[in-house]
Amino acid sequence: MYGYRDYARRRSVGFRCPYFGYRPKVEEYPAQYQNHPQNPPPTYIPKMPQVTVGTNTINICTDKYTYLWLNNGDAFWAYIVYIGTQSISGWRYERGVWRQFGVNLSQIKSFLCV
């Protein structure tokens, strides 16, 4: 037999949590942002600048190669395609391959656009 969750998955509205109501649908990337950059990022690792991270400051890095330093110690080249009010998303370069990623602005320690 089908349980409550199986029935909710088959409905087009989405899963309805009995406590919080309907779960909002996830917004998908626009079609123009589905393709990753054709070239690899620069081969050097820049020095970390002291930058205040916010929506207005990282806005200039849209559609550019950007080196990101995160609070957890990770650092990588990225190609940012979307900047929201609290997060960014785009493509992360690791092991010679571009992969989609997303990160909250509060997790970014510093960044540098090229």
MODELLER restraints for C-alpha pairs under 7 A, 6 or more apart:
rsr = mdl.restraints
at = mdl.atoms
rsr.add(forms.Gaussian(group=physical.xy_distance, feature=features.Distance(at['CA:8:A'], at['CA:14:A']), mean=6.22, stdev=0.5))
rsr.add(forms.Gaussian(group=physical.xy_distance, feature=features.Distance(at['CA:8:A'], at['CA:15:A']), mean=4.97, stdev=0.5))
rsr.add(forms.Gaussian(group=physical.xy_distance, feature=features.Distance(at['CA:8:A'], at['CA:16:A']), mean=6.72, stdev=0.5))
rsr.add(forms.Gaussian(group=physical.xy_distance, feature=features.Distance(at['CA:9:A'], at['CA:15:A']), mean=5.93, stdev=0.5))
rsr.add(forms.Gaussian(group=physical.xy_distance, feature=features.Distance(at['CA:14:A'], at['CA:22:A']), mean=6.73, stdev=0.5))
rsr.add(forms.Gaussian(group=physical.xy_distance, feature=features.Distance(at['CA:14:A'], at['CA:23:A']), mean=6.50, stdev=0.5))
rsr.add(forms.Gaussian(group=physical.xy_distance, feature=features.Distance(at['CA:15:A'], at['CA:22:A']), mean=6.15, stdev=0.5))
rsr.add(forms.Gaussian(group=physical.xy_distance, feature=features.Distance(at['CA:15:A'], at['CA:23:A']), mean=6.07, stdev=0.5))
rsr.add(forms.Gaussian(group=physical.xy_distance, feature=features.Distance(at['CA:16:A'], at['CA:22:A']), mean=4.34, stdev=0.5))
rsr.add(forms.Gaussian(group=physical.xy_distance, feature=features.Distance(at['CA:16:A'], at['CA:23:A']), mean=6.25, stdev=0.5))
rsr.add(forms.Gaussian(group=physical.xy_distance, feature=features.Distance(at['CA:33:A'], at['CA:81:A']), mean=6.61, stdev=0.5))
rsr.add(forms.Gaussian(group=physical.xy_distance, feature=features.Distance(at['CA:36:A'], at['CA:91:A']), mean=6.53, stdev=0.5))
rsr.add(forms.Gaussian(group=physical.xy_distance, feature=features.Distance(at['CA:36:A'], at['CA:98:A']), mean=6.51, stdev=0.5))
rsr.add(forms.Gaussian(group=physical.xy_distance, feature=features.Distance(at['CA:41:A'], at['CA:65:A']), mean=6.34, stdev=0.5))
rsr.add(forms.Gaussian(group=physical.xy_distance, feature=features.Distance(at['CA:41:A'], at['CA:77:A']), mean=6.68, stdev=0.5))
rsr.add(forms.Gaussian(group=physical.xy_distance, feature=features.Distance(at['CA:48:A'], at['CA:110:A']), mean=6.79, stdev=0.5))
rsr.add(forms.Gaussian(group=physical.xy_distance, feature=features.Distance(at['CA:49:A'], at['CA:110:A']), mean=6.71, stdev=0.5))
rsr.add(forms.Gaussian(group=physical.xy_distance, feature=features.Distance(at['CA:50:A'], at['CA:110:A']), mean=6.64, stdev=0.5))
rsr.add(forms.Gaussian(group=physical.xy_distance, feature=features.Distance(at['CA:51:A'], at['CA:110:A']), mean=5.74, stdev=0.5))
rsr.add(forms.Gaussian(group=physical.xy_distance, feature=features.Distance(at['CA:53:A'], at['CA:105:A']), mean=6.94, stdev=0.5))
rsr.add(forms.Gaussian(group=physical.xy_distance, feature=features.Distance(at['CA:53:A'], at['CA:108:A']), mean=6.96, stdev=0.5))
rsr.add(forms.Gaussian(group=physical.xy_distance, feature=features.Distance(at['CA:53:A'], at['CA:110:A']), mean=6.56, stdev=0.5))
rsr.add(forms.Gaussian(group=physical.xy_distance, feature=features.Distance(at['CA:54:A'], at['CA:105:A']), mean=6.69, stdev=0.5))
rsr.add(forms.Gaussian(group=physical.xy_distance, feature=features.Distance(at['CA:55:A'], at['CA:85:A']), mean=6.22, stdev=0.5))
rsr.add(forms.Gaussian(group=physical.xy_distance, feature=features.Distance(at['CA:59:A'], at['CA:83:A']), mean=6.87, stdev=0.5))
rsr.add(forms.Gaussian(group=physical.xy_distance, feature=features.Distance(at['CA:61:A'], at['CA:80:A']), mean=6.78, stdev=0.5))
rsr.add(forms.Gaussian(group=physical.xy_distance, feature=features.Distance(at['CA:61:A'], at['CA:113:A']), mean=5.59, stdev=0.5))
rsr.add(forms.Gaussian(group=physical.xy_distance, feature=features.Distance(at['CA:62:A'], at['CA:80:A']), mean=5.24, stdev=0.5))
rsr.add(forms.Gaussian(group=physical.xy_distance, feature=features.Distance(at['CA:62:A'], at['CA:81:A']), mean=5.54, stdev=0.5))
rsr.add(forms.Gaussian(group=physical.xy_distance, feature=features.Distance(at['CA:62:A'], at['CA:82:A']), mean=7.00, stdev=0.5))
rsr.add(forms.Gaussian(group=physical.xy_distance, feature=features.Distance(at['CA:63:A'], at['CA:79:A']), mean=6.17, stdev=0.5))
rsr.add(forms.Gaussian(group=physical.xy_distance, feature=features.Distance(at['CA:63:A'], at['CA:80:A']), mean=5.66, stdev=0.5))
rsr.add(forms.Gaussian(group=physical.xy_distance, feature=features.Distance(at['CA:63:A'], at['CA:81:A']), mean=5.54, stdev=0.5))
rsr.add(forms.Gaussian(group=physical.xy_distance, feature=features.Distance(at['CA:64:A'], at['CA:79:A']), mean=5.77, stdev=0.5))
rsr.add(forms.Gaussian(group=physical.xy_distance, feature=features.Distance(at['CA:64:A'], at['CA:80:A']), mean=6.69, stdev=0.5))
rsr.add(forms.Gaussian(group=physical.xy_distance, feature=features.Distance(at['CA:64:A'], at['CA:113:A']), mean=6.52, stdev=0.5))
rsr.add(forms.Gaussian(group=physical.xy_distance, feature=features.Distance(at['CA:64:A'], at['CA:114:A']), mean=6.51, stdev=0.5))
rsr.add(forms.Gaussian(group=physical.xy_distance, feature=features.Distance(at['CA:65:A'], at['CA:77:A']), mean=6.80, stdev=0.5))
rsr.add(forms.Gaussian(group=physical.xy_distance, feature=features.Distance(at['CA:65:A'], at['CA:78:A']), mean=5.87, stdev=0.5))
rsr.add(forms.Gaussian(group=physical.xy_distance, feature=features.Distance(at['CA:65:A'], at['CA:79:A']), mean=4.96, stdev=0.5))
rsr.add(forms.Gaussian(group=physical.xy_distance, feature=features.Distance(at['CA:65:A'], at['CA:113:A']), mean=5.96, stdev=0.5))
rsr.add(forms.Gaussian(group=physical.xy_distance, feature=features.Distance(at['CA:65:A'], at['CA:114:A']), mean=5.51, stdev=0.5))
rsr.add(forms.Gaussian(group=physical.xy_distance, feature=features.Distance(at['CA:66:A'], at['CA:77:A']), mean=5.72, stdev=0.5))
rsr.add(forms.Gaussian(group=physical.xy_distance, feature=features.Distance(at['CA:66:A'], at['CA:78:A']), mean=5.18, stdev=0.5))
rsr.add(forms.Gaussian(group=physical.xy_distance, feature=features.Distance(at['CA:66:A'], at['CA:79:A']), mean=6.03, stdev=0.5))
rsr.add(forms.Gaussian(group=physical.xy_distance, feature=features.Distance(at['CA:66:A'], at['CA:111:A']), mean=6.70, stdev=0.5))
rsr.add(forms.Gaussian(group=physical.xy_distance, feature=features.Distance(at['CA:66:A'], at['CA:112:A']), mean=5.50, stdev=0.5))
rsr.add(forms.Gaussian(group=physical.xy_distance, feature=features.Distance(at['CA:66:A'], at['CA:113:A']), mean=4.31, stdev=0.5))
rsr.add(forms.Gaussian(group=physical.xy_distance, feature=features.Distance(at['CA:66:A'], at['CA:114:A']), mean=6.05, stdev=0.5))
rsr.add(forms.Gaussian(group=physical.xy_distance, feature=features.Distance(at['CA:67:A'], at['CA:76:A']), mean=5.69, stdev=0.5))
rsr.add(forms.Gaussian(group=physical.xy_distance, feature=features.Distance(at['CA:67:A'], at['CA:77:A']), mean=4.46, stdev=0.5))
rsr.add(forms.Gaussian(group=physical.xy_distance, feature=features.Distance(at['CA:67:A'], at['CA:78:A']), mean=6.04, stdev=0.5))
rsr.add(forms.Gaussian(group=physical.xy_distance, feature=features.Distance(at['CA:67:A'], at['CA:111:A']), mean=5.53, stdev=0.5))
rsr.add(forms.Gaussian(group=physical.xy_distance, feature=features.Distance(at['CA:67:A'], at['CA:112:A']), mean=5.25, stdev=0.5))
rsr.add(forms.Gaussian(group=physical.xy_distance, feature=features.Distance(at['CA:67:A'], at['CA:113:A']), mean=6.48, stdev=0.5))
rsr.add(forms.Gaussian(group=physical.xy_distance, feature=features.Distance(at['CA:68:A'], at['CA:75:A']), mean=5.48, stdev=0.5))
rsr.add(forms.Gaussian(group=physical.xy_distance, feature=features.Distance(at['CA:68:A'], at['CA:76:A']), mean=5.58, stdev=0.5))
rsr.add(forms.Gaussian(group=physical.xy_distance, feature=features.Distance(at['CA:68:A'], at['CA:77:A']), mean=6.34, stdev=0.5))
rsr.add(forms.Gaussian(group=physical.xy_distance, feature=features.Distance(at['CA:68:A'], at['CA:78:A']), mean=6.99, stdev=0.5))
rsr.add(forms.Gaussian(group=physical.xy_distance, feature=features.Distance(at['CA:68:A'], at['CA:110:A']), mean=6.16, stdev=0.5))
rsr.add(forms.Gaussian(group=physical.xy_distance, feature=features.Distance(at['CA:68:A'], at['CA:111:A']), mean=4.51, stdev=0.5))
rsr.add(forms.Gaussian(group=physical.xy_distance, feature=features.Distance(at['CA:68:A'], at['CA:112:A']), mean=6.77, stdev=0.5))
rsr.add(forms.Gaussian(group=physical.xy_distance, feature=features.Distance(at['CA:69:A'], at['CA:75:A']), mean=4.41, stdev=0.5))
rsr.add(forms.Gaussian(group=physical.xy_distance, feature=features.Distance(at['CA:69:A'], at['CA:76:A']), mean=6.93, stdev=0.5))
rsr.add(forms.Gaussian(group=physical.xy_distance, feature=features.Distance(at['CA:69:A'], at['CA:108:A']), mean=6.08, stdev=0.5))
rsr.add(forms.Gaussian(group=physical.xy_distance, feature=features.Distance(at['CA:69:A'], at['CA:109:A']), mean=5.44, stdev=0.5))
rsr.add(forms.Gaussian(group=physical.xy_distance, feature=features.Distance(at['CA:69:A'], at['CA:110:A']), mean=5.18, stdev=0.5))
rsr.add(forms.Gaussian(group=physical.xy_distance, feature=features.Distance(at['CA:69:A'], at['CA:111:A']), mean=6.02, stdev=0.5))
rsr.add(forms.Gaussian(group=physical.xy_distance, feature=features.Distance(at['CA:70:A'], at['CA:107:A']), mean=5.69, stdev=0.5))
rsr.add(forms.Gaussian(group=physical.xy_distance, feature=features.Distance(at['CA:70:A'], at['CA:108:A']), mean=4.42, stdev=0.5))
rsr.add(forms.Gaussian(group=physical.xy_distance, feature=features.Distance(at['CA:70:A'], at['CA:109:A']), mean=4.91, stdev=0.5))
rsr.add(forms.Gaussian(group=physical.xy_distance, feature=features.Distance(at['CA:70:A'], at['CA:110:A']), mean=6.96, stdev=0.5))
rsr.add(forms.Gaussian(group=physical.xy_distance, feature=features.Distance(at['CA:71:A'], at['CA:107:A']), mean=5.54, stdev=0.5))
rsr.add(forms.Gaussian(group=physical.xy_distance, feature=features.Distance(at['CA:71:A'], at['CA:108:A']), mean=5.92, stdev=0.5))
rsr.add(forms.Gaussian(group=physical.xy_distance, feature=features.Distance(at['CA:71:A'], at['CA:109:A']), mean=5.21, stdev=0.5))
rsr.add(forms.Gaussian(group=physical.xy_distance, feature=features.Distance(at['CA:76:A'], at['CA:93:A']), mean=6.87, stdev=0.5))
rsr.add(forms.Gaussian(group=physical.xy_distance, feature=features.Distance(at['CA:77:A'], at['CA:92:A']), mean=6.13, stdev=0.5))
rsr.add(forms.Gaussian(group=physical.xy_distance, feature=features.Distance(at['CA:77:A'], at['CA:93:A']), mean=5.59, stdev=0.5))
rsr.add(forms.Gaussian(group=physical.xy_distance, feature=features.Distance(at['CA:78:A'], at['CA:91:A']), mean=5.52, stdev=0.5))
rsr.add(forms.Gaussian(group=physical.xy_distance, feature=features.Distance(at['CA:78:A'], at['CA:92:A']), mean=4.41, stdev=0.5))
rsr.add(forms.Gaussian(group=physical.xy_distance, feature=features.Distance(at['CA:78:A'], at['CA:93:A']), mean=5.95, stdev=0.5))
rsr.add(forms.Gaussian(group=physical.xy_distance, feature=features.Distance(at['CA:79:A'], at['CA:90:A']), mean=5.68, stdev=0.5))
rsr.add(forms.Gaussian(group=physical.xy_distance, feature=features.Distance(at['CA:79:A'], at['CA:91:A']), mean=5.02, stdev=0.5))
rsr.add(forms.Gaussian(group=physical.xy_distance, feature=features.Distance(at['CA:79:A'], at['CA:92:A']), mean=6.47, stdev=0.5))
rsr.add(forms.Gaussian(group=physical.xy_distance, feature=features.Distance(at['CA:80:A'], at['CA:88:A']), mean=6.99, stdev=0.5))
rsr.add(forms.Gaussian(group=physical.xy_distance, feature=features.Distance(at['CA:80:A'], at['CA:89:A']), mean=5.88, stdev=0.5))
rsr.add(forms.Gaussian(group=physical.xy_distance, feature=features.Distance(at['CA:80:A'], at['CA:90:A']), mean=4.40, stdev=0.5))
rsr.add(forms.Gaussian(group=physical.xy_distance, feature=features.Distance(at['CA:80:A'], at['CA:91:A']), mean=6.35, stdev=0.5))
rsr.add(forms.Gaussian(group=physical.xy_distance, feature=features.Distance(at['CA:81:A'], at['CA:89:A']), mean=6.24, stdev=0.5))
rsr.add(forms.Gaussian(group=physical.xy_distance, feature=features.Distance(at['CA:81:A'], at['CA:90:A']), mean=4.84, stdev=0.5))
rsr.add(forms.Gaussian(group=physical.xy_distance, feature=features.Distance(at['CA:82:A'], at['CA:88:A']), mean=5.63, stdev=0.5))
rsr.add(forms.Gaussian(group=physical.xy_distance, feature=features.Distance(at['CA:82:A'], at['CA:89:A']), mean=5.26, stdev=0.5))
rsr.add(forms.Gaussian(group=physical.xy_distance, feature=features.Distance(at['CA:82:A'], at['CA:90:A']), mean=6.31, stdev=0.5))
rsr.add(forms.Gaussian(group=physical.xy_distance, feature=features.Distance(at['CA:83:A'], at['CA:89:A']), mean=6.64, stdev=0.5))
rsr.add(forms.Gaussian(group=physical.xy_distance, feature=features.Distance(at['CA:86:A'], at['CA:104:A']), mean=5.84, stdev=0.5))
rsr.add(forms.Gaussian(group=physical.xy_distance, feature=features.Distance(at['CA:86:A'], at['CA:105:A']), mean=5.57, stdev=0.5))
rsr.add(forms.Gaussian(group=physical.xy_distance, feature=features.Distance(at['CA:87:A'], at['CA:103:A']), mean=5.63, stdev=0.5))
rsr.add(forms.Gaussian(group=physical.xy_distance, feature=features.Distance(at['CA:87:A'], at['CA:104:A']), mean=4.09, stdev=0.5))
rsr.add(forms.Gaussian(group=physical.xy_distance, feature=features.Distance(at['CA:87:A'], at['CA:105:A']), mean=5.03, stdev=0.5))
rsr.add(forms.Gaussian(group=physical.xy_distance, feature=features.Distance(at['CA:88:A'], at['CA:102:A']), mean=5.68, stdev=0.5))
rsr.add(forms.Gaussian(group=physical.xy_distance, feature=features.Distance(at['CA:88:A'], at['CA:103:A']), mean=5.64, stdev=0.5))
rsr.add(forms.Gaussian(group=physical.xy_distance, feature=features.Distance(at['CA:88:A'], at['CA:104:A']), mean=6.38, stdev=0.5))
rsr.add(forms.Gaussian(group=physical.xy_distance, feature=features.Distance(at['CA:88:A'], at['CA:105:A']), mean=6.87, stdev=0.5))
rsr.add(forms.Gaussian(group=physical.xy_distance, feature=features.Distance(at['CA:89:A'], at['CA:101:A']), mean=5.61, stdev=0.5))
rsr.add(forms.Gaussian(group=physical.xy_distance, feature=features.Distance(at['CA:89:A'], at['CA:102:A']), mean=4.07, stdev=0.5))
rsr.add(forms.Gaussian(group=physical.xy_distance, feature=features.Distance(at['CA:89:A'], at['CA:103:A']), mean=6.43, stdev=0.5))
rsr.add(forms.Gaussian(group=physical.xy_distance, feature=features.Distance(at['CA:90:A'], at['CA:100:A']), mean=5.65, stdev=0.5))
rsr.add(forms.Gaussian(group=physical.xy_distance, feature=features.Distance(at['CA:90:A'], at['CA:101:A']), mean=5.65, stdev=0.5))
rsr.add(forms.Gaussian(group=physical.xy_distance, feature=features.Distance(at['CA:90:A'], at['CA:102:A']), mean=6.52, stdev=0.5))
rsr.add(forms.Gaussian(group=physical.xy_distance, feature=features.Distance(at['CA:91:A'], at['CA:98:A']), mean=5.81, stdev=0.5))
rsr.add(forms.Gaussian(group=physical.xy_distance, feature=features.Distance(at['CA:91:A'], at['CA:99:A']), mean=5.28, stdev=0.5))
rsr.add(forms.Gaussian(group=physical.xy_distance, feature=features.Distance(at['CA:91:A'], at['CA:100:A']), mean=4.43, stdev=0.5))
rsr.add(forms.Gaussian(group=physical.xy_distance, feature=features.Distance(at['CA:91:A'], at['CA:101:A']), mean=5.72, stdev=0.5))
rsr.add(forms.Gaussian(group=physical.xy_distance, feature=features.Distance(at['CA:92:A'], at['CA:98:A']), mean=5.49, stdev=0.5))
rsr.add(forms.Gaussian(group=physical.xy_distance, feature=features.Distance(at['CA:92:A'], at['CA:99:A']), mean=5.15, stdev=0.5))
rsr.add(forms.Gaussian(group=physical.xy_distance, feature=features.Distance(at['CA:92:A'], at['CA:100:A']), mean=6.03, stdev=0.5))
rsr.add(forms.Gaussian(group=physical.xy_distance, feature=features.Distance(at['CA:92:A'], at['CA:101:A']), mean=6.09, stdev=0.5))
rsr.add(forms.Gaussian(group=physical.xy_distance, feature=features.Distance(at['CA:93:A'], at['CA:99:A']), mean=6.37, stdev=0.5))
